[in-house]
Amino acid sequence: MFSAVGNPATVATLGTLTFGSTTSPCQSVLGGATFTPTAPWRFVAQDHNPATGVTTGYLEGVQLSVAVSFCRFTTAGKASATYRSSTGVLSVNSVPGELAVTSALGCGTTITTSTLPVLKGNFLIKILGTSTAPTLTGSNP
């Protein structure tokens, strides 16, 4: 994360993204799911509440390939998100229409380029090479 001026302003570049782990893999209603992000994603701040330390904005440049059973698809766009400085957690909570399916293979009519996927989850953010969460500061407009 870095200093930036403006509203909105890009305040972070996420260069390495990991979904799930060996001991806790991602799951779907169809079984195990593999998510392969294309980095970087950028966190764009739109508002900051200094009393709570919460910054509201969105991730832009989201590109994600998903494989579930026989189905493979790619999605791209942006995703609404908030960042809490005290915990280092970036909470992603996109809404339909922010992301679009750009390609689908082996998904039949379940997932097509007309599908509007959502991305929800929490990412633990650390300063590169450390175990420290970055702190965002700012003021309300």
For each residue, the residues with C-beta under 8 A, 3 or more apart:
1: 11 12 43 125 127 134 136
2: 11 12 13
3: 11
4: 9 10 11 45
5: 9
6: 9
7: 45 46 47 141
8: 44 45 46 57
9: 4 5 6 44 45
10: 4 13 42 43 44 45 60
11: 1 2 3 4 43 44 45 55 57 136
12: 1 2 42 43 83 125 134
13: 2 10 40 41 42 43
14: 17 39 40 41 42 43 59 90 123 125
15: 39 40 128
16: 39
17: 14 37 39 41 123
18: 21
19: 26 35 37 121
20: 24 25 26 35
21: 18 24 25
22: 25
23:
24: 20 21
25: 20 21 22 32 33
26: 19 20 32 33 34 35
27: 31 32 33
28: 31 32 33 68
29:
30: 33 68 69 71
31: 27 28 68 69
32: 25 26 27 28 68
33: 25 26 27 28 30 66 67 68
34: 26 66 67 68
35: 19 20 26 64 65 66
36: 64 65 66 67
37: 17 19 41 62 63 64 65
38: 63 64 65
39: 14 15 16 17
40: 13 14 15 61
41: 13 14 17 37 59 60 61 62
42: 10 12 13 14 59 60 61
43: 1 10 11 12 13 14 57 58 59 81 83 90
44: 8 9 10 11 57 58 59 60
45: 4 7 8 9 10 11 48 55 56 57 83 136 138
46: 7 8 56 57 58
47: 7 55 56 57 140 141
48: 45 54 55 56 136 137 138 139 140
49: 52 53 54 55 56 140
50: 53 137 138 139 140
51:
52: 49 84
53: 49 50 84 85 86 135 136
54: 48 49 82 83 84 85
55: 11 45 47 48 49 82 83 85 136 138
56: 45 46 47 48 49 81 82
57: 8 11 43 44 45 46 47 80 81 82 83
58: 43 44 46 78 79 80 81 98
59: 14 41 42 43 44 62 78 79 81 90 92
60: 10 41 42 44 78
61: 40 41 42 78
62: 37 41 59 75 76 77 78 79 99 119
63: 37 38 74 75 76
64: 35 36 37 38 74 75 76 119
65: 35 36 37 38 72 73 74
66: 33 34 35 36 71 72 73 74 75
67: 33 34 36 71 72
68: 28 30 31 32 33 34 71 72
69: 30 31
70: 106 107
71: 30 66 67 68 104 105 106 107 108 110 111
72: 65 66 67 68 104 105 106 107
73: 65 66 101 103 104 105 107 111 115
74: 63 64 65 66 101 102 103 104
75: 62 63 64 66 99 100 101 102 117 119
76: 62 63 64 99 100 102
77: 62 98 99 100
78: 58 59 60 61 62 94 98 99
79: 58 59 62 92 93 94 98 99 118 119
80: 57 58 92 93 94 95 98
81: 43 56 57 58 59 90 91 92 93
82: 54 55 56 57 90 91 93
83: 12 43 45 54 55 57 89 90 91 125 136
84: 52 53 54 87 88 89 91
85: 53 54 55 88 133 134 135 136 137
86: 53
87: 84 133
88: 84 85 124 125 126 132 133 134
89: 83 84 122 123 124 125
90: 14 43 59 81 82 83 122 123 124 125
91: 81 82 83 84 121 122
92: 59 79 80 81 119 120 121 122 123
93: 79 80 81 82 120
94: 78 79 80 98 99 118 119 120
95: 80 98 118
96: 116 118
97: 116
98: 58 77 78 79 80 94 95 118
99: 62 75 76 77 78 79 94 116 117 118 119
100: 75 76 77 113 116 117
101: 73 74 75 104 111 112 113 114 115 116 117
102: 74 75 76 113
103: 73 74 113
104: 71 72 73 74 101 107 111 112 113 115
105: 71 72 73
106: 70 71 72
107: 70 71 72 73 104 110 111 112
108: 71
109: 112
110: 71 107
111: 71 73 101 104 107 115 117
112: 101 104 107 109 115
113: 100 101 102 103 104
114: 101
115: 73 101 104 111 112
116: 96 97 99 100 101
117: 75 99 100 101 111
118: 79 94 95 96 98 99
119: 62 64 75 79 92 94 99
120: 92 93 94
121: 19 91 92
122: 89 90 91 92
123: 14 17 89 90 92
124: 88 89 90 133
125: 1 12 14 83 88 89 90 133 134
126: 88 130 131 132 133 134
127: 1 130 132 133 134
128: 15
129:
130: 126 127
131: 126
132: 88 126 127
133: 85 87 88 124 125 126 127
134: 1 12 85 88 125 126 127
135: 53 85
136: 1 11 45 48 53 55 83 85
137: 48 50 85
138: 45 48 50 55
139: 48 50
140: 47 48 49 50
141: 7 47
